[in-house]
């Protein structure tokens, strides 16, 4: 049986990725976004789901990639957030967008290190 740390990391990564996939789709539908742009947003959401599932097979590489993705997403959103967005909204969005994959990635890496150190 997998330790609880892996369960928490998987759950956190999946909830994060599925949340954003659904958010992108629902927001696109609510704003009547053209199909091509909706497809691009859906593709980004699917990419996040793939990134969340990657550590299930390759814990170290997937965890590192997931954590790096979280950091990069936070930096990119901080730079290219919609103009006129209140600072509090910007900070909350950065946190919701970037912290879960960083934490999940670190948990995957911690578990991988624990397992490999025990062998």
C-alpha positions in Angstrom: 0.0 0.0 0.0 1.3 3.5 -0.9 2.0 5.8 1.9 -0.4 8.6 2.7 2.0 11.2 1.2 1.5 9.7 -2.3 -2.2 9.7 -1.9 -2.2 13.4 -0.8 0.1 14.4 -3.6 -2.0 12.6 -6.2 -5.2 14.0 -4.9 -3.8 17.5 -4.8 -2.4 17.4 -8.3 -5.6 15.9 -9.8 -8.0 18.2 -8.0 -5.8 21.2 -9.2 -5.6 20.0 -12.8 -9.3 19.0 -13.2 -10.4 22.2 -11.5 -8.6 24.3 -14.1 -9.7 22.1 -17.0 -13.3 22.5 -15.9 -12.8 26.2 -15.2 -11.3 26.8 -18.7 -14.2 25.0 -20.4 -17.0 26.7 -18.3 -15.5 30.1 -18.6 -15.1 29.7 -22.4 -18.8 28.6 -22.6 -20.0 31.4 -20.4 -18.2 34.1 -22.4 -19.2 32.5 -25.7 -15.6 32.1 -26.7 -15.0 31.0 -30.3 -14.5 27.3 -30.8 -10.8 27.5 -31.7 -9.9 29.5 -28.6 -12.0 27.2 -26.5 -10.1 24.2 -27.9 -6.8 25.9 -27.0 -8.0 26.5 -23.4 -9.2 22.9 -23.3 -5.9 21.7 -24.6 -4.1 23.6 -21.8 -6.4 22.0 -19.3 -5.7 18.6 -20.7 -2.0 19.3 -20.5 -2.4 20.2 -16.8 -4.1 16.8 -16.3 -1.3 15.0 -18.0 1.2 16.9 -15.9 -0.7 15.8 -12.8 -0.7 12.1 -13.9 2.9 12.0 -15.0 4.3 11.5 -11.4 2.2 8.4 -11.0 4.6 6.5 -13.3 7.7 8.6 -13.0 7.7 10.0 -9.5 11.0 11.9 -9.5 10.8 13.4 -13.0 7.0 14.0 -12.8 7.3 15.6 -9.4 10.0 17.9 -10.5 8.1 18.8 -13.7 4.9 19.4 -11.7 6.7 21.7 -9.2 8.5 23.6 -12.0 5.2 24.0 -13.8 3.7 25.5 -10.7 6.5 28.0 -10.3 6.4 29.0 -14.0 2.7 29.3 -14.1 2.8 31.6 -11.1 5.6 33.8 -12.6 3.8 34.0 -16.0 0.5 34.9 -14.5 2.1 37.5 -12.3 3.6 39.1 -15.4 0.7 38.7 -17.8 -2.4 38.9 -15.5 -5.3 40.9 -17.0 -4.6 44.6 -16.7 -6.6 46.4 -14.0 -6.9 43.3 -11.9 -7.0 44.1 -8.1 -3.8 43.0 -6.3 -5.7 40.8 -3.9 -7.4 38.9 -6.9 -4.0 38.6 -8.6 -2.4 37.1 -5.5 -5.3 34.7 -4.9 -5.2 33.5 -8.5 -1.4 33.1 -8.4 -1.7 31.0 -5.2 -4.6 28.8 -6.5 -2.8 28.4 -9.9 0.7 27.7 -8.7 0.9 26.5 -5.1 -1.0 23.1 -5.5 1.4 21.8 -8.2 4.4 23.0 -6.3 3.3 21.3 -3.1 2.2 18.1 -4.9 5.5 18.0 -6.8 7.5 18.4 -3.6 5.5 15.6 -1.9 6.2 13.3 -4.9 9.9 14.2 -4.7 10.0 13.7 -0.9 8.3 10.3 -1.3 10.7 9.3 -4.1 13.7 10.3 -1.9 12.3 8.3 1.0 11.8 5.2 -1.0 15.2 5.3 -2.8 17.0 6.1 0.5 15.4 3.0 2.1 16.7 0.6 -0.6 
